[in-house]
Amino acid sequence: MRALPVAVAVLLLLAPVAGTSLSTDPGPAASAATTASTDAHSPVSPPATAPVEATSSQSASAGLGAPTPRQASGENRTFRTLSVPDGGPMRIERTTRGANLGPSLDVAVDETNAAMETATIVERVDAAETSADRRQRILDALDRVERDETRLYERQRTAIREHASGDRTNRELLNELVRIAAAAREYDERLDTLDTLADETSGFSAPPRLAELRVRLQVYGGPVRAHALAAAGGAVTAADVHVQSSDDALVLATIADGQYVREVIRLDRWDRDGDSISNDAAIDAVSGAYPETVALRQPDAFGAGSVQRITVPHEFGLLRTYVSGGTTRVFVEHQRIDLDAFADTEPVTEAGDGFDVTVDRSYVGGPVTVTVRDEESGDPVSGVTVTKRVGDADSRAIGDTNGDGVVRTLSPADTYRITVVDEPRVVVVEGLDPIATPAPVEDT
């Protein structure tokens, strides 16, 4: 299918893209009702072929052999997270994602082409002269989506590996990831259409593989890439993005709308030919890996075949994971954590020139909070410029303190220095290192 002219794509689709680019991920601290509405794309096939959605009816500590830790308001709170595995080569970068019409246009054209292909499929199915021919055309279209999903997997794996080897820039990586996510969303909508066509066909219903394929397609979305697309289209302000890659893993992180947003892909944990996995087995896997988060709220399960999606919408944000059959491990993780509730930090304090400066260090790619207070009164100091210098690189401004005397940045992998400047007063906090990443229990 030939691409529409760019001018047509701009006029017809640029605004819708900006309006829907964040639809792949729910908002902060989603309620159970919000989670249910997010899952509204569940297949409308008969129950035997649809992904099974369930909420754990057991306590969060079931199967762990010990009481589940509580997420307290103090030092016991932690939000475990996947990261790139140790022991192999990796690349760690920081990039700024701002307005750039090109990626938005690319996504718009891709979505238009996919929508036109779906319309062609509908016409072909409706033109079938017999029920048998109609069924075969539906199955042929489903086969095509399966092949397209495999190509998306290969595209994503290639993009990650090329970034890790230095053959792809940060911008090229993010552009490819948002295009992959948009294509997956369009294929998911095509499955909706095929499901409806199957229901309208005498003596036929969609095969079970459609349900599993739907869950697989959801794997290619993510909150950071959605924010990157929104920033490229000018829908949100520019943001720094942490990018960390290796041959089979990728971490993306940013700060947006008062939250720390993170997505992790671990292709080494995804057995694409693995056995089916049940809701309960996937819930047990997530409960064991993220016990403190699961203690906040019972998880919801939604999946079919060899992939299960487990979601924990909690009071401080949201954890969403995808668990693979075969490995019975989390291979994709999405997190949204309210910055005010983020507790995986260690403070370093420096006083001088009338300032009391505290730097709450975090793990690589995690949020670092710099708080500036008046040394005598303890009141927050706003409007003070804060810079960060990583290793031997030049210092760069990370912003001015807000009304609470706070400014935030993302933690680099190397030793860094924070400087607070309010001429002629200067306070330097040197020798800062990231802390250890709070890994899932199975990885500790």
C-alpha positions in Angstrom: 0.0 0.0 0.0 1.5 3.3 -1.0 1.9 6.0 1.6 -0.5 9.0 1.4 1.1 12.3 0.4 2.6 14.0 3.4 0.3 17.0 3.0 -2.8 14.7 3.3 -1.3 13.0 6.3 -0.7 16.4 8.0 -4.3 17.6 7.3 -6.1 14.4 8.2 -4.1 12.7 10.9 -1.6 14.9 12.7 -4.2 16.2 15.2 -5.6 12.7 15.9 -2.1 11.3 16.5 -1.4 14.0 19.1 -4.8 13.2 20.7 -4.2 9.5 20.9 -0.5 9.1 21.4 -0.9 8.5 25.1 -3.7 6.0 24.9 -1.4 3.0 25.4 -0.9 3.7 29.1 -3.3 4.6 31.9 -2.8 7.7 34.1 -1.3 7.8 37.6 -2.8 6.0 40.5 -5.4 4.4 38.3 -8.5 3.1 40.1 -9.9 -0.4 39.4 -12.5 1.2 37.2 -9.8 3.0 35.2 -8.0 -0.3 34.8 -11.1 -1.9 33.5 -11.6 0.8 31.0 -8.0 0.5 29.8 -8.7 -3.2 29.2 -11.8 -2.4 27.1 -9.9 -3.6 24.0 -10.3 -7.2 25.2 -11.5 -9.5 22.4 -15.2 -9.9 21.9 -14.8 -13.5 21.0 -16.6 -16.2 23.0 -15.1 -16.9 26.5 -13.3 -19.9 25.3 -11.1 -17.9 23.0 -10.8 -14.6 24.8 -8.0 -13.6 27.1 -8.9 -14.4 30.7 -9.0 -11.3 32.9 -8.9 -11.9 36.7 -8.0 -10.3 40.0 -6.1 -12.4 42.4 -8.4 -13.8 45.0 -5.6 -14.8 47.3 -3.5 -12.7 49.6 -0.6 -11.0 47.9 1.8 -13.2 49.9 0.3 -16.4 48.5 3.0 -18.9 47.5 5.9 -16.8 48.9 6.4 -18.7 52.2 6.5 -15.6 54.2 4.3 -12.5 54.9 4.4 -9.9 52.2 6.4 -6.8 53.2 4.2 -3.7 53.7 4.7 -0.5 51.7 5.0 1.8 54.7 5.2 5.6 54.4 8.8 5.6 55.7 12.0 3.7 55.1 10.4 0.4 54.1 8.9 1.6 50.9 10.5 0.4 47.7 9.6 0.0 44.1 11.6 -2.8 42.6 12.5 -2.5 38.9 14.1 -4.5 36.1 17.2 -3.2 34.5 19.8 -4.2 31.9 21.5 -7.4 33.1 25.0 -7.1 34.5 28.0 -8.7 32.9 27.7 -7.7 29.3 28.4 -4.6 27.2 25.8 -1.8 27.5 25.3 1.7 26.3 23.9 4.5 28.6 22.8 7.8 27.2 20.7 10.8 28.0 18.7 12.5 25.3 16.2 15.4 25.2 13.0 14.7 23.4 11.2 17.8 22.1 9.0 19.1 19.3 9.9 17.4 16.0 7.3 17.1 13.3 9.0 14.3 11.4 8.2 11.4 13.8 4.6 12.6 14.1 4.2 12.6 10.4 5.8 9.2 10.1 3.4 7.7 12.6 0.5 9.4 10.9 1.4 8.0 7.5 2.0 4.5 9.0 -1.4 4.6 10.7 -3.1 5.7 7.5 -1.6 2.9 5.5 -2.6 0.3 8.1 -6.1 1.7 8.3 -6.5 1.5 4.5 -5.2 -2.1 4.5 -7.8 -3.0 7.1 -10.5 -1.4 5.0 -9.3 -3.5 2.0 -9.5 -6.6 4.1 -13.1 -5.8 5.1 -14.0 -5.3 1.5 -12.4 -8.6 0.5 -14.2 -10.6 3.2 -17.6 -9.0 2.5 -17.1 -9.8 -1.2 -16.8 -13.6 -0.5 -19.5 -15.6 -2.2 -19.7 -18.4 0.3 -19.3 -18.8 4.1 -16.3 -21.1 3.5 -14.6 -18.6 1.4 -15.4 -15.8 3.9 -13.9 -17.9 6.7 -10.7 -18.6 4.7 -10.3 -14.9 4.0 -10.6 -14.0 7.7 -8.0 -16.7 8.6 -5.7 -15.4 5.8 -5.9 -11.9 7.3 -5.2 -13.2 10.8 -2.1 -15.1 9.4 -0.9 -11.8 8.0 -1.3 -10.0 11.4 0.8 -12.8 12.9 3.5 -12.3 10.4 3.4 -8.6 11.0 3.7 -9.1 14.7 6.8 -11.2 14.1 8.3 -8.4 12.0 7.6 -5.9 14.8 9.5 -8.1 17.2 12.5 -8.3 14.8 12.4 -4.6 14.2 12.4 -3.8 17.9 15.2 -6.3 18.6 17.3 -4.9 15.8 16.7 -1.3 17.0 17.8 -2.2 20.5 20.9 -4.1 19.3 22.0 -1.4 16.9 21.6 1.2 19.6 23.7 -0.9 22.0 26.4 -1.3 19.4 26.5 2.4 18.6 25.0 2.0 15.1 21.8 3.8 15.9 21.4 7.2 17.6 19.1 7.9 20.5 16.7 9.8 18.3 16.7 7.0 15.7 16.0 4.5 18.4 13.1 6.4 19.9 11.6 7.2 16.4 11.7 3.5 15.5 10.1 2.5 18.9 7.2 4.9 18.5 6.5 3.8 15.0 6.5 0.2 16.2 4.1 1.0 18.9 1.8 2.8 16.5 1.9 -0.1 14.1 1.1 -2.5 16.9 -1.9 -0.4 18.0 -3.3 -0.4 14.4 -2.9 -4.2 14.1 -4.7 -4.6 17.4 -7.6 -2.6 16.0 -7.5 -4.8 12.9 -8.0 -7.8 15.2 -11.1 -6.1 16.6 -12.4 -5.9 13.0 -11.5 -9.5 12.2 -13.2 -10.6 15.4 -16.4 -8.8 14.4 -16.2 -10.3 10.9 -15.9 -13.8 12.4 -18.9 -13.2 14.6 -20.9 -12.2 11.5 -19.9 -15.4 9.7 -22.2 -18.3 9.9 -20.8 -21.3 11.8 -17.5 -19.6 12.6 -15.8 -17.8 15.5 -12.4 -16.3 15.9 -9.7 -18.9 16.7 -8.0 -18.8 20.2 -4.7 -17.6 18.6 -6.4 -14.2 18.0 -6.6 -13.6 21.7 -3.0 -14.3 22.4 -1.9 -12.2 19.4 -3.8 -9.3 20.9 -1.8 -9.5 24.1 1.4 -9.8 22.2 0.7 -6.6 20.3 0.2 -4.7 23.5 3.8 -5.5 24.5 5.1 -3.0 22.0 3.5 0.0 23.7 5.0 1.9 26.6 4.6 5.0 28.7 8.0 6.6 27.8 7.7 6.1 24.1 4.2 7.5 24.3 5.5 10.5 26.0 8.3 10.8 23.5 5.8 10.9 20.6 3.6 13.4 22.4 6.7 15.6 22.9 7.7 15.3 19.3 4.2 16.4 18.3 4.3 19.4 20.7 1.5 18.0 22.9 3.7 18.1 26.0 6.9 19.9 26.9 10.3 18.5 26.1 11.8 16.1 28.5 15.1 14.3 29.2 15.0 10.6 28.5 17.4 8.1 30.0 18.3 5.4 27.5 20.2 2.2 28.5 20.6 -0.7 26.1 22.4 -4.0 25.6 21.9 -6.8 23.1 18.6 -8.0 24.5 17.5 -5.4 26.9 16.4 -1.7 27.0 15.5 0.8 29.7 13.8 4.1 29.0 13.0 6.5 31.8 11.8 10.1 32.1 10.1 12.5 34.5 6.6 13.7 33.4 3.6 15.2 35.1 4.9 14.8 38.6 5.8 11.1 38.1 8.8 9.0 37.4 8.0 7.0 34.3 10.0 3.9 33.3 9.7 1.0 30.8 12.0 -2.0 30.5 12.2 -4.6 27.8 14.1 -7.9 28.5 14.0 -10.0 25.4 16.2 -12.6 27.0 13.2 -13.4 29.3 10.6 -13.8 26.5 10.2 -17.3 25.2 8.1 -16.7 22.1 7.5 -20.4 21.6 6.8 -21.1 25.3 3.9 -23.0 26.8 0.7 -21.3 27.9 0.7 -19.6 31.3 -2.3 -19.2 33.6 -3.5 -16.1 35.3 -2.6 -17.5 38.7 0.9 -18.5 37.7 1.6 -15.1 36.2 0.2 -13.4 39.3 2.4 -15.6 41.5 5.5 -14.7 39.4 4.8 -10.9 39.8 4.0 -11.3 43.5 7.2 -13.0 44.1 9.3 -10.5 42.1 7.6 -7.3 43.3 6.3 -8.2 46.8 6.2 -4.7 48.2 4.3 -3.3 45.3 1.8 -6.2 45.1 1.2 -5.6 48.9 -0.4 -2.2 48.0 -3.1 -3.6 45.7 -4.2 -7.0 44.4 -3.0 -7.4 40.8 -5.2 -7.8 37.8 -4.5 -10.4 35.2 -5.3 -10.3 31.5 -3.9 -12.6 28.9 -4.1 -15.7 26.8 -1.7 -18.4 25.6 1.9 -17.8 26.4 1.6 -14.1 27.5 -0.1 -12.6 30.6 -0.4 -9.0 31.4 -0.4 -8.3 35.2 -1.3 -4.8 36.4 -1.1 -3.3 39.9 -2.7 0.2 40.1 -1.7 1.4 43.5 -1.9 4.6 45.5 1.5 5.8 44.4 1.2 5.1 40.7 1.0 1.9 38.6 3.0 -1.2 37.8 2.3 -3.1 34.6 4.2 -6.2 33.6 4.1 -8.9 30.9 4.9 -12.4 31.9 6.2 -15.1 29.5 5.1 -18.7 29.5 8.1 -21.0 29.3 10.3 -18.7 31.4 7.5 -17.7 33.8 9.3 -14.4 34.2 8.5 -10.7 33.7 9.9 -9.6 30.3 8.3 -6.2 30.0 7.8 -3.7 32.9 6.1 -0.3 32.9 6.1 1.9 36.0 4.6 5.2 37.0 5.6 6.4 40.4 4.6 9.7 42.0 7.8 11.7 42.6 6.7 12.7 46.1 6.3 9.1 47.0 9.5 7.8 45.4 11.7 6.4 48.2 14.5 4.5 46.6 17.0 7.2 47.4 19.9 8.0 49.7 20.5 11.7 50.7 23.8 13.6 50.7 23.7 17.1 52.3 26.1 20.1 52.0 25.7 23.4 53.7 27.4 26.8 53.0 26.9 30.3 51.7 23.5 30.4 53.5 22.2 27.3 51.8 21.4 23.9 53.0 21.4 21.6 49.9 20.2 18.0 50.0 20.7 15.6 47.0 18.6 12.5 47.1 20.6 10.1 45.0 18.9 7.3 43.1 19.8 4.3 40.9 21.0 4.7 37.3 18.2 6.3 35.3 16.2 7.0 38.5 15.0 10.4 39.7 17.4 12.6 41.6 15.8 15.3 43.8 17.8 18.4 44.7 16.3 20.4 47.6 17.6 23.9 48.6 16.7 25.5 51.9 17.8 28.6 53.8 20.5 27.5 56.2 19.2 29.5 59.1 15.4 29.3 58.8 15.1 26.0 56.9 12.6 27.5 54.5 12.7 26.4 50.9 14.5 28.7 48.5 12.9 29.1 45.0 14.4 30.4 41.8 17.9 29.1 42.4 19.7 27.6 39.4 21.0 24.1 39.7 23.6 22.5 37.4 24.9 18.9 37.0 28.3 17.8 35.8 28.9 14.1 34.9 32.5 12.9 35.0 34.7 15.3 33.0 31.8 16.6 30.8 30.7 20.2 30.9 28.1 21.3 33.5 24.6 21.7 32.2 21.7 23.4 33.9 18.9 21.1 35.1 16.5 23.9 36.1 15.6 26.4 38.8 14.2 25.3 42.1 10.4 25.6 42.5 8.3 26.9 45.4 9.3 23.9 47.5 13.0 24.6 46.8 13.1 21.4 44.6 14.4 20.6 41.1 14.8 17.1 39.7 16.9 15.3 37.2 17.7 11.7 36.2 20.7 9.9 37.7 23.6 9.3 35.4 25.7 6.1 35.6 28.9 7.9 36.5 30.0 10.0 39.4 28.5 13.5 39.2 28.5 16.9 40.8 25.5 19.1 41.7 26.1 22.9 41.9 23.6 25.4 43.4 24.2 28.9 42.1 22.7 32.2 43.2 25.4 34.8 42.5 27.6 35.4 44.4 26.6 32.4 46.5 27.6 28.9 45.3 27.3 25.4 47.0 28.9 22.4 45.3 28.0 18.8 46.2 30.7 16.5 44.8 31.5 12.8 44.5 27.9 11.7 44.0 27.4 8.2 42.8 24.2 6.3 41.9 22.9 3.8 44.4 22.1 0.1 43.7 19.0 -0.6 41.6 16.3 -2.3 43.8 16.0 -5.4 41.6 13.0 -7.8 41.6 13.4 -10.5 44.2 14.3 -13.2 41.7 17.3 -11.2 40.5 18.7 -10.3 43.9 
